[in-house]
């Protein structure tokens, strides 16, 4: 927060809660009921300790009151393959990584982790809307500049990137990769950064 100057958001990368098709789970409510009926049995994978999928798991557990069996991978790339072969039951992962498997029937999408629905899966509810109030994990990419950079430079960068992000071909290309183009003012990005630090600090301390 102190070492960088916010310039603009560039894109949002929706995260999804996905399950192996063998799981009798199609909604968040069903998942919570099953987890409470079988405490500590459901195998919930994450990409490792210092990862967004682990933080999302902890926030979900904290807000819903479920007790799950945490499967952590030192090699983050092993989590999704583990879920695909049935060695894990659930995972929070990116839309970009999971969408091909969802379309092929190898995974089932249960909910969107973010505060808004994903453009690629508009019928899928957010975790919060599905019953876990207060849950929101917006995975974003942004442009930052060094601390102390002159304001006119920040404004110029913000304007230039706004034009680039707003171009139709750029937006469509990003969407094809699982990213949703999104711009902001420097002040809006600064607020997002402060709020996220505070939010995840609470989750980390609680877990």
GUDOMAR-71312 format. One record per residue: chain; x, y, z of N, C-alpha, C in turn. Coordinates in Angstrom, 1 decimal, decimal comma. Layout:
BEGIN
R palo    n.x    n.y    n.z   ca.x   ca.y   ca.z    c.x    c.y    c.z
R    A      X      Y      Z      X      Y      Z      X      Y      Z
...
***
This chain:
BEGIN
R palo    n.x    n.y    n.z   ca.x   ca.y   ca.z    c.x    c.y    c.z
R    A    0,8   -1,2    0,0    0,0    0,0    0,0    0,8    1,3    0,0
R    A    2,0    1,2    0,6    2,9    2,4    0,7    3,9    2,5   -0,5
R    A    4,2    1,4   -1,1    5,3    1,4   -2,1    4,9    1,6   -3,5
R    A    3,6    1,7   -3,7    3,1    1,8   -5,1    2,0    2,9   -5,2
R    A    1,9    3,4   -6,4    0,8    4,4   -6,7   -0,2    3,7   -7,6
R    A   -1,5    3,6   -7,2   -2,5    2,9   -8,0   -2,7    3,8   -9,3
R    A   -2,9    3,1  -10,4   -3,2    3,8  -11,7   -4,6    3,4  -12,2
R    A   -4,8    2,1  -12,4   -6,1    1,7  -12,9   -6,3    0,2  -12,8
R    A   -7,5   -0,3  -12,6   -7,8   -1,7  -12,8   -7,6   -2,0  -14,3
R    A   -7,3   -3,2  -14,6   -7,2   -3,6  -16,0   -8,3   -4,7  -16,3
R    A   -8,4   -5,7  -15,4   -9,4   -6,7  -15,7   -9,7   -7,4  -14,4
R    A  -10,9   -8,1  -14,4  -11,3   -9,0  -13,4  -11,2  -10,4  -13,9
R    A  -10,8  -11,3  -13,0  -10,7  -12,7  -13,4  -11,5  -13,6  -12,5
R    A  -12,8  -13,8  -12,9  -13,7  -14,5  -12,0  -13,2  -15,8  -11,5
R    A  -13,4  -16,1  -10,2  -13,1  -17,4   -9,6  -14,4  -18,1   -9,4
R    A  -14,3  -19,4   -9,5  -15,5  -20,3   -9,4  -15,3  -21,3   -8,3
R    A  -16,4  -21,7   -7,7  -16,4  -22,8   -6,8  -16,9  -24,0   -7,7
R    A  -16,0  -25,0   -7,9  -16,3  -26,1   -8,7  -16,2  -27,4   -7,9
R    A  -17,0  -28,4   -8,4  -17,0  -29,7   -7,7  -16,8  -30,8   -8,7
R    A  -16,3  -32,0   -8,2  -16,2  -33,1   -9,1  -17,6  -33,6   -9,4
R    A  -17,9  -34,1  -10,6  -19,3  -34,5  -10,9  -19,9  -35,6  -10,0
R    A  -19,0  -36,4   -9,4  -19,5  -37,4   -8,5  -20,1  -36,9   -7,2
R    A  -19,8  -35,6   -6,9  -20,4  -35,0   -5,7  -21,9  -34,7   -5,9
R    A  -22,8  -35,1   -4,9  -24,2  -34,8   -5,1  -24,5  -33,3   -4,7
R    A  -23,8  -32,4   -5,3  -23,9  -31,0   -5,0  -24,1  -30,2   -6,3
R    A  -25,2  -29,4   -6,3  -25,4  -28,5   -7,4  -25,6  -27,1   -6,9
R    A  -25,8  -26,9   -5,6  -26,0  -25,5   -5,0  -25,1  -25,4   -3,8
R    A  -24,9  -24,1   -3,4  -24,2  -23,8   -2,2  -24,9  -24,3   -1,0
R    A  -26,2  -24,2   -0,9  -27,0  -24,7    0,2  -26,8  -26,2    0,4
R    A  -26,9  -27,0   -0,7  -26,7  -28,4   -0,7  -25,3  -28,7   -0,2
R    A  -24,3  -28,0   -0,6  -22,9  -28,2   -0,2  -22,8  -28,0    1,3
R    A  -23,3  -26,9    1,8  -23,2  -26,6    3,3  -23,9  -27,7    4,1
R    A  -25,1  -28,2    3,6  -25,8  -29,2    4,3  -25,0  -30,5    4,4
R    A  -24,4  -30,9    3,2  -23,6  -32,1    3,1  -22,4  -32,0    4,0
R    A  -21,7  -30,8    4,0  -20,5  -30,7    4,8  -20,8  -30,7    6,3
R    A  -22,0  -30,2    6,7  -22,3  -30,3    8,1  -22,8  -31,7    8,5
R    A  -23,3  -32,4    7,6  -23,7  -33,8    7,8  -22,5  -34,7    7,9
R    A  -21,5  -34,4    7,2  -20,2  -35,2    7,1  -19,0  -34,3    7,5
R    A  -19,0  -33,8    8,7  -17,9  -32,9    9,1  -16,5  -33,5    9,0
R    A  -15,6  -32,7    8,3  -14,3  -33,2    8,1  -14,0  -34,2    7,0
R    A  -15,1  -34,6    6,3  -15,0  -35,7    5,3  -14,8  -35,1    3,9
R    A  -15,4  -34,0    3,6  -15,3  -33,5    2,2  -13,9  -32,9    2,0
R    A  -13,3  -33,4    0,9  -11,9  -33,0    0,6  -11,9  -31,8   -0,3
R    A  -11,5  -30,7    0,4  -11,5  -29,4   -0,3  -10,1  -29,0   -0,7
R    A   -9,8  -29,0   -1,9   -8,4  -28,7   -2,4   -8,2  -27,2   -2,5
R    A   -6,9  -26,8   -2,4   -6,5  -25,4   -2,7   -5,1  -25,5   -3,3
R    A   -4,7  -24,4   -3,9   -3,4  -24,3   -4,6   -2,2  -24,2   -3,6
R    A   -2,5  -24,1   -2,3   -1,4  -24,0   -1,3   -1,7  -22,9   -0,3
R    A   -0,8  -22,7    0,6   -1,1  -21,8    1,8   -1,3  -20,4    1,3
R    A   -0,3  -19,8    0,6   -0,4  -18,4    0,3   -1,0  -18,2   -1,0
R    A   -2,2  -18,7   -1,2   -2,9  -18,6   -2,5   -4,4  -18,1   -2,3
R    A   -4,9  -17,6   -3,4   -6,3  -17,1   -3,3   -7,3  -18,2   -3,0
R    A   -7,1  -19,4   -3,6   -8,0  -20,5   -3,4   -8,0  -20,9   -2,0
R    A   -6,9  -20,8   -1,3   -6,8  -21,2    0,2   -7,6  -20,1    1,0
R    A   -7,4  -18,9    0,6   -8,1  -17,8    1,4   -9,6  -17,9    1,2
R    A  -10,0  -18,2   -0,1  -11,4  -18,4   -0,3  -12,0  -19,5    0,4
R    A  -11,3  -20,6    0,5  -11,7  -21,8    1,3  -11,9  -21,4    2,8
R    A  -10,9  -20,7    3,3  -11,0  -20,3    4,7  -12,2  -19,3    5,0
R    A  -12,4  -18,4    4,0  -13,5  -17,4    4,2  -14,8  -18,1    4,1
R    A  -14,9  -19,1    3,2  -16,2  -19,9    3,1  -16,4  -20,7    4,3
R    A  -15,4  -21,3    4,8  -15,6  -22,1    6,1  -15,9  -21,2    7,2
R    A  -15,3  -20,1    7,3  -15,6  -19,1    8,4  -17,0  -18,6    8,4
R    A  -17,5  -18,3    7,2  -18,8  -17,7    7,1  -20,0  -18,7    7,1
R    A  -19,7  -19,9    6,7  -20,7  -20,9    6,6  -20,7  -21,9    7,8
R    A  -19,6  -21,9    8,5  -19,6  -22,8    9,6  -19,3  -24,3    9,3
R    A  -18,8  -24,5    8,1  -18,5  -25,9    7,7  -17,1  -26,4    8,1
R    A  -17,0  -27,7    8,4  -15,7  -28,2    8,7  -15,3  -29,2    7,6
R    A  -14,2  -28,9    6,9  -13,8  -29,7    5,7  -12,4  -30,2    5,9
R    A  -12,1  -31,2    5,1  -10,7  -31,7    5,0   -9,9  -31,0    4,0
R    A   -9,0  -30,1    4,5   -8,2  -29,3    3,6   -7,1  -30,0    2,9
R    A   -7,0  -30,0    1,6   -5,9  -30,6    0,9   -5,1  -29,5    0,2
R    A   -3,9  -29,3    0,7   -3,0  -28,2    0,2   -1,9  -28,8   -0,6
R    A   -1,6  -28,1   -1,7   -0,6  -28,5   -2,7    0,5  -27,5   -2,7
R    A    1,8  -28,0   -2,5    2,9  -27,1   -2,6    3,1  -26,7   -4,1
R    A    2,8  -27,6   -4,9    2,8  -27,3   -6,4    1,3  -27,0   -6,7
R    A    1,1  -25,7   -6,9   -0,3  -25,2   -7,1   -0,9  -25,8   -8,4
R    A   -0,1  -26,2   -9,3   -0,7  -26,8  -10,6   -1,3  -28,1  -10,4
R    A   -1,1  -28,8   -9,2   -1,6  -30,1   -9,0   -3,0  -30,1   -8,5
R    A   -3,5  -29,0   -8,0   -4,9  -29,0   -7,4   -6,0  -29,3   -8,4
R    A   -6,0  -28,7   -9,5   -7,0  -28,9  -10,5   -7,0  -30,4  -11,1
R    A   -5,8  -30,9  -11,5   -5,8  -32,3  -11,9   -6,3  -33,3  -10,8
R    A   -5,9  -33,0   -9,6   -6,4  -33,8   -8,5   -7,9  -33,8   -8,4
R    A   -8,6  -32,7   -8,6  -10,0  -32,6   -8,6  -10,6  -33,4   -9,8
R    A  -10,0  -33,2  -11,0  -10,5  -33,9  -12,2  -10,5  -35,4  -12,1
R    A   -9,5  -36,0  -11,4   -9,4  -37,4  -11,3  -10,2  -37,9  -10,0
R    A  -10,8  -37,0   -9,3  -11,6  -37,5   -8,1  -10,8  -37,6   -6,8
R    A   -9,5  -37,2   -6,8   -8,8  -37,2   -5,5   -9,1  -36,1   -4,6
R    A   -9,9  -35,2   -5,0  -10,5  -34,1   -4,2  -11,9  -33,9   -4,7
R    A  -12,7  -33,2   -3,8  -14,1  -33,0   -4,1  -14,4  -31,6   -4,6
R    A  -13,8  -30,6   -4,0  -14,1  -29,2   -4,4  -12,8  -28,4   -4,5
R    A  -13,0  -27,2   -5,2  -11,9  -26,3   -5,4  -12,4  -24,9   -5,8
R    A  -11,8  -23,9   -5,3  -12,0  -22,6   -5,9  -10,9  -22,4   -6,9
R    A  -11,2  -22,1   -8,1  -10,2  -21,9   -9,2  -10,8  -20,9  -10,2
R    A   -9,9  -20,4  -11,1  -10,3  -19,4  -12,0  -11,2  -19,9  -13,1
R    A  -12,0  -19,0  -13,6  -12,9  -19,4  -14,7  -12,1  -19,8  -15,9
R    A  -11,0  -19,2  -16,2  -10,2  -19,5  -17,3   -9,7  -20,9  -17,3
R    A   -9,3  -21,4  -16,1   -8,8  -22,8  -16,0   -9,9  -23,8  -16,0
R    A  -11,1  -23,5  -15,4  -12,1  -24,5  -15,2  -13,2  -24,5  -16,3
R    A  -13,4  -23,5  -17,0  -14,5  -23,4  -18,0  -14,4  -24,5  -19,0
R    A  -13,3  -24,8  -19,6  -13,3  -26,0  -20,6  -13,8  -27,3  -20,0
R    A  -13,4  -27,5  -18,7  -13,8  -28,8  -18,0  -15,3  -28,7  -17,7
R    A  -15,8  -27,6  -17,3  -17,2  -27,4  -17,0  -18,0  -27,7  -18,3
R    A  -17,6  -27,2  -19,4  -18,3  -27,4  -20,7  -18,3  -28,9  -21,1
R    A  -17,2  -29,5  -20,8  -17,0  -30,9  -21,1  -17,7  -31,9  -20,2
R    A  -18,2  -31,4  -19,1  -18,8  -32,2  -18,1  -17,9  -32,9  -17,1
R    A  -16,6  -32,5  -17,1  -15,7  -33,0  -16,2  -15,7  -32,4  -14,8
R    A  -16,3  -31,2  -14,7  -16,5  -30,4  -13,5  -17,9  -29,8  -13,5
R    A  -18,4  -29,5  -12,3  -19,7  -28,9  -12,2  -19,4  -27,5  -11,4
R    A  -19,9  -26,5  -12,0  -19,8  -25,1  -11,4  -20,9  -24,9  -10,4
R    A  -20,6  -24,5   -9,2  -21,6  -24,3   -8,2  -21,9  -22,8   -8,0
R    A  -20,9  -22,0   -8,0  -21,1  -20,6   -7,7  -19,9  -19,8   -8,2
R    A  -20,1  -18,4   -8,3  -19,0  -17,5   -8,6  -18,5  -16,9   -7,3
R    A  -17,2  -16,9   -7,1  -16,7  -16,4   -5,8  -16,8  -14,9   -5,7
R    A  -16,8  -14,1   -6,8  -16,8  -12,7   -6,8  -18,1  -12,1   -6,3
R    A  -18,1  -10,7   -6,3  -19,3  -10,0   -5,9  -20,3   -9,8   -7,0
R    A  -19,9  -10,2   -8,2  -20,8  -10,1   -9,4  -20,8  -11,4  -10,1
R    A  -21,9  -11,7  -10,9  -21,9  -12,9  -11,7  -20,9  -12,8  -12,9
R    A  -20,4  -13,9  -13,4  -19,5  -13,9  -14,5  -20,2  -13,8  -15,8
R    A  -19,6  -13,0  -16,7  -20,2  -12,8  -18,0  -20,3  -14,1  -18,8
R    A  -19,3  -15,0  -18,6  -19,3  -16,2  -19,4  -20,3  -17,3  -18,9
R    A  -20,7  -17,1  -17,6  -21,7  -18,0  -17,0  -22,7  -17,2  -16,3
R    A  -23,6  -16,5  -17,0  -24,5  -15,5  -16,4  -25,5  -16,2  -15,5
R    A  -25,8  -17,4  -15,7  -26,8  -18,1  -14,9  -26,3  -18,6  -13,5
R    A  -25,0  -18,5  -13,3  -24,4  -19,0  -12,1  -24,5  -17,9  -11,0
R    A  -25,0  -18,2   -9,8  -25,1  -17,2   -8,8  -23,8  -17,0   -8,1
R    A  -23,7  -15,9   -7,4  -22,5  -15,7   -6,6  -22,6  -16,5   -5,3
R    A  -21,5  -16,8   -4,6  -21,6  -17,5   -3,3  -22,5  -16,7   -2,3
R    A  -22,3  -15,4   -2,3  -23,1  -14,6   -1,4  -24,6  -14,7   -1,7
R    A  -24,9  -14,5   -3,0  -26,3  -14,6   -3,3  -26,9  -16,0   -3,1
R    A  -26,1  -17,0   -3,1  -26,6  -18,4   -2,8  -26,7  -18,7   -1,4
R    A  -26,4  -17,7   -0,5  -26,6  -18,0    0,9  -25,5  -17,7    1,9
R    A  -24,3  -17,5    1,4  -23,2  -17,2    2,3  -22,9  -15,7    2,4
R    A  -23,7  -15,0    3,2  -23,6  -13,6    3,2  -22,2  -13,1    3,7
R    A  -21,8  -12,0    3,0  -20,5  -11,5    3,3  -19,3  -12,0    2,5
R    A  -19,6  -13,1    1,7  -18,5  -13,8    0,9  -18,4  -13,0   -0,3
R    A  -17,1  -12,6   -0,6  -16,8  -11,9   -1,9  -15,3  -12,0   -2,1
R    A  -14,9  -12,5   -3,2  -13,5  -12,6   -3,6  -13,3  -12,2   -5,0
R    A  -13,0  -10,9   -5,2  -12,8  -10,4   -6,6  -11,4  -10,5   -6,9
R    A  -11,1  -11,3   -7,9   -9,7  -11,5   -8,4   -9,4  -10,5   -9,5
R    A   -8,5   -9,5   -9,2   -8,3   -8,4  -10,2   -6,9   -8,3  -10,6
R    A   -6,7   -7,7  -11,8   -5,4   -7,3  -12,2   -5,4   -5,8  -12,4
R    A   -4,3   -5,1  -12,1   -4,2   -3,7  -12,1   -2,8   -3,2  -12,5
R    A   -2,8   -1,9  -12,9   -1,5   -1,3  -13,2   -1,1   -0,4  -12,0
R    A    0,1   -0,6  -11,5    0,6    0,2  -10,4    1,9    0,9  -10,9
R    A    2,2    2,1  -10,3    3,4    2,8  -10,6    4,2    3,0   -9,3
R    A    5,4    3,4   -9,4    6,2    3,5   -8,2    5,6    4,6   -7,3
R    A    6,0    4,5   -6,0    5,6    5,5   -5,1    6,2    6,9   -5,5
R    A    5,4    7,9   -5,3    5,9    9,3   -5,5    5,9    9,7   -7,0
R    A    5,3    8,9   -7,9    5,2    9,3   -9,3    4,3   10,6   -9,4
R    A    4,6   11,4  -10,3    3,9   12,7  -10,5    2,4   12,4  -10,9
R    A    1,5   13,2  -10,4    0,1   13,0  -10,7   -0,2   13,1  -12,2
R    A    0,3   14,1  -12,9    0,0   14,2  -14,4    0,4   12,9  -15,1
R    A    1,5   12,2  -14,7    1,9   10,9  -15,3    0,8    9,9  -15,0
R    A    0,4    9,8  -13,8   -0,7    8,8  -13,4   -1,9    9,1  -14,2
R    A   -2,3   10,3  -14,4   -3,5   10,7  -15,1   -3,4   10,3  -16,6
R    A   -2,2   10,5  -17,2   -1,9   10,1  -18,6   -2,0    8,6  -18,7
R    A   -1,4    7,9  -17,8   -1,4    6,4  -17,9   -2,8    5,9  -17,7
R    A   -3,6    6,5  -16,8   -5,0    6,1  -16,6   -5,8    6,3  -17,9
R    A   -5,6    7,5  -18,5   -6,4    7,8  -19,8   -6,0    6,8  -20,9
R    A   -4,7    6,6  -21,1   -4,2    5,7  -22,1   -4,7    4,3  -22,0
R    A   -4,6    3,8  -20,7   -5,1    2,4  -20,5   -6,6    2,3  -20,6
R    A   -7,3    3,4  -20,2   -8,8    3,3  -20,4   -9,2    3,2  -21,8
R    A   -8,5    3,9  -22,7   -8,8    3,7  -24,2   -8,4    2,3  -24,7
R    A   -7,3    1,8  -24,2   -6,9    0,4  -24,6   -7,9   -0,6  -24,1
R    A   -8,3   -0,5  -22,8   -9,2   -1,5  -22,2  -10,6   -1,4  -22,9
R    A  -10,9   -0,2  -23,2  -12,3    0,0  -23,8  -12,4   -0,4  -25,3
R    A  -11,3   -0,7  -25,9  -11,4   -1,1  -27,3  -12,1   -2,5  -27,4
R    A  -13,0   -2,6  -28,4  -13,8   -3,8  -28,5  -13,0   -5,1  -28,7
R    A  -12,0   -5,0  -29,5  -11,2   -6,2  -29,8  -10,4   -6,6  -28,6
R    A  -10,0   -5,7  -27,8   -9,2   -6,0  -26,6  -10,2   -6,7  -25,5
R    A  -11,4   -6,1  -25,4  -12,3   -6,6  -24,4  -12,7   -8,1  -24,8
R    A  -13,0   -8,3  -26,1  -13,4   -9,6  -26,6  -12,2  -10,6  -26,4
R    A  -11,0  -10,2  -26,7   -9,9  -11,1  -26,5   -9,7  -11,5  -25,1
R    A   -9,8  -10,5  -24,2   -9,6  -10,8  -22,8  -10,7  -11,7  -22,3
R    A  -12,0  -11,5  -22,8  -13,1  -12,4  -22,4  -12,8  -13,8  -22,9
R    A  -12,3  -14,0  -24,0  -12,0  -15,3  -24,5  -11,0  -16,1  -23,7
R    A  -10,2  -15,3  -22,9   -9,2  -15,9  -22,0   -9,7  -16,0  -20,6
R    A  -10,9  -15,6  -20,4  -11,5  -15,8  -19,0  -11,4  -14,5  -18,2
R    A  -11,0  -13,4  -18,8  -10,9  -12,1  -18,1  -11,9  -11,1  -18,6
R    A  -12,4  -10,3  -17,6  -13,4   -9,3  -18,0  -12,7   -7,9  -17,9
R    A  -12,6   -7,2  -19,0  -11,9   -5,9  -19,0  -12,7   -5,0  -18,0
R    A  -11,9   -4,2  -17,3  -12,5   -3,3  -16,3  -11,5   -2,2  -15,9
R    A  -11,9   -1,0  -16,0  -11,1    0,2  -15,7  -11,5    0,8  -14,4
R    A  -10,7    1,7  -13,9  -11,1    2,4  -12,6  -10,3    3,7  -12,6
R    A  -10,7    4,6  -11,7   -9,8    5,7  -11,4   -8,8    5,3  -10,4
R    A   -7,7    6,1  -10,3   -6,7    5,7   -9,3   -7,2    5,7   -7,9
R    A   -8,2    6,6   -7,5   -8,8    6,6   -6,2   -9,6    5,3   -6,0
R    A  -10,3    4,9   -7,0  -11,1    3,6   -6,8  -10,2    2,4   -6,6
R    A   -9,1    2,4   -7,4   -8,2    1,2   -7,2   -7,6    1,3   -5,8
R    A   -7,2    2,5   -5,3   -6,7    2,6   -4,0   -7,6    2,1   -2,9
R    A   -8,9    2,3   -3,1   -9,9    1,9   -2,1  -10,0    0,3   -2,2
R    A  -10,0   -0,2   -3,4  -10,1   -1,7   -3,6   -8,9   -2,3   -2,9
R    A   -7,7   -1,8   -3,1   -6,5   -2,4   -2,4   -6,6   -2,3   -0,9
R    A   -7,0   -1,2   -0,4   -7,1   -1,1    1,1   -8,2   -2,0    1,6
R    A   -9,3   -2,1    1,0  -10,4   -3,0    1,4  -10,0   -4,4    1,4
R    A   -9,3   -4,8    0,3   -8,8   -6,2    0,2   -7,8   -6,6    1,3
R    A   -6,9   -5,7    1,5   -5,9   -6,0    2,6   -6,6   -6,2    3,9
R    A   -7,6   -5,3    4,2   -8,3   -5,4    5,5   -9,1   -6,7    5,5
R    A   -9,8   -7,1    4,4  -10,6   -8,2    4,4   -9,8   -9,5    4,6
R    A   -8,8   -9,7    3,8   -8,0  -10,9    3,9   -7,2  -11,0    5,2
R    A   -6,8   -9,8    5,8   -6,2   -9,9    7,1   -7,1  -10,5    8,1
R    A   -8,4  -10,2    8,1   -9,3  -10,8    9,0   -9,4  -12,3    8,8
R    A   -9,5  -12,7    7,5   -9,6  -14,2    7,2   -8,3  -14,9    7,7
R    A   -7,2  -14,3    7,4   -5,9  -15,0    7,8   -5,8  -15,1    9,3
R    A   -6,1  -14,1   10,1   -6,1  -14,2   11,5   -7,1  -15,2   12,1
R    A   -8,3  -15,2   11,5   -9,3  -16,1   12,0   -8,9  -17,6   11,7
R    A   -8,1  -17,8   10,7   -7,8  -19,2   10,3   -6,5  -19,7   10,9
***
